[in-house]
Amino acid sequence: MRHLFLLLALIASGPAAPSRLIYSGSSQRAWVALTFDAGADRGYAATILSVLERTHVRATFGMTGRWAEQNRDLVRRMARDGDTFINHTYDHRSFTGLSTRLAPLTAAQRQWEVEHADAVVRSITGTSMKPFFRPPYGDIDAATLTLVRRLGYPDTVMWTIDSLGWRGATPAEIDQRCLSLARPGAILLMHVGIQSQDGIALPSVISQLRGRHYHLVTVPQLLRGH
């Protein structure tokens, strides 16, 4: 009888809910969230932080654990400034292999990537990156969404606008793309690495978005509405 009760409880509970994919926030406010992925080199990170500080803007960083280990001073500076973090895994390996054309990571490897990244950033800042996760390359599958939800990440944060700085876009092209695609609730993806000139374009992007009456916020602010 006891086993029957356990079986019925499992059936009633159903499968674990997956992490929800988020591409934008509410369109009810003229808010745009600035996000920067940090997983390659130090690049323009210090320049970006100086611009954010000078313009009194807080942003959200998709942080890999390896980048955090190599740039502890910048991670502490981000935390001190009130910037927020998204778990971007430890070393930016594609979970599915779609973008890298490598074998998909096992469930154990995926779990290690997520948990180790959070442990590193928590050791530097004193706070967890939960509840926000962003998959490397944007590669995602159902197994990943179920896993990260179980690990404490109910929100998988994608993006509305990709600046394409990582693809070699010039500052002028980045500026034009971000402004032309901006809309209330948008999540803007940029990068800190030297390959991307997002850091050079950032002052103009901030100035022009504000000129169009957008309020620049972090991901938590965008999703919580305050």
C-alpha positions, 0 to 999 in steps of 0.5 A: 500500500505504501508503494502505491501511495508513492507511485500515485504521488509521483504521477500527480506531481508530473514531470519537473517544470523546465526553466522558462525562456525569456527573450524580453520583459514587459512592453508596458514600460519603456525599459531596456536591459543592457546585458554583456557576456563575459567569457573570452578575454578582458577586452573592453570590460574596464572601459564598459564599467567606467562608462556605466559608472559615469552615466549612472547605469547598472547592467547585467553580465553573463558571467563564466566562471573561468572569466571571473577567476581571471578577472576578480577585480572587475567582478568585484567592481561590478558587484560594488556598482550594483551590476547583476549576474547571469550564470553563463557556465564555467568555460562556455562550452556548448551544451548541445554542440550545435554551434561548436559541432562537438558532441553534446555535454553529458548531464553530469558535465552540464551540471558541473558547468553550472554549479562550478560557475556559480561557486566561483562568482559566489566566492568572489562576490558573496552572492549567487547568480541564481535565478538567471542562466544564459546558455553559451551560444544560445544553444538550448534543448529541453534537457538543459531547461529541465536541468537548470530549473532543478539547479535553481535557475527558473529563468533562462535569459536570452535576448531581444537584440544582438548588437553583432559586435562579436561578428565584427560590426563597427561602433556605428553599425552597433549603434544603428542596430541597437537603436533601430531594434529597440522597443519597450522591454528589450534585452540587449546583448553585447560582449566585453571581449576585444573582438567586439567593439560594443564597449566603444559604441556604448556611450552613444547607445546609452545617450541615444536610448535615453534620448528616446526616453528609454530607462536602462535597467538590469535584468532583475529590474526588467523582469520584476518591474522595479 
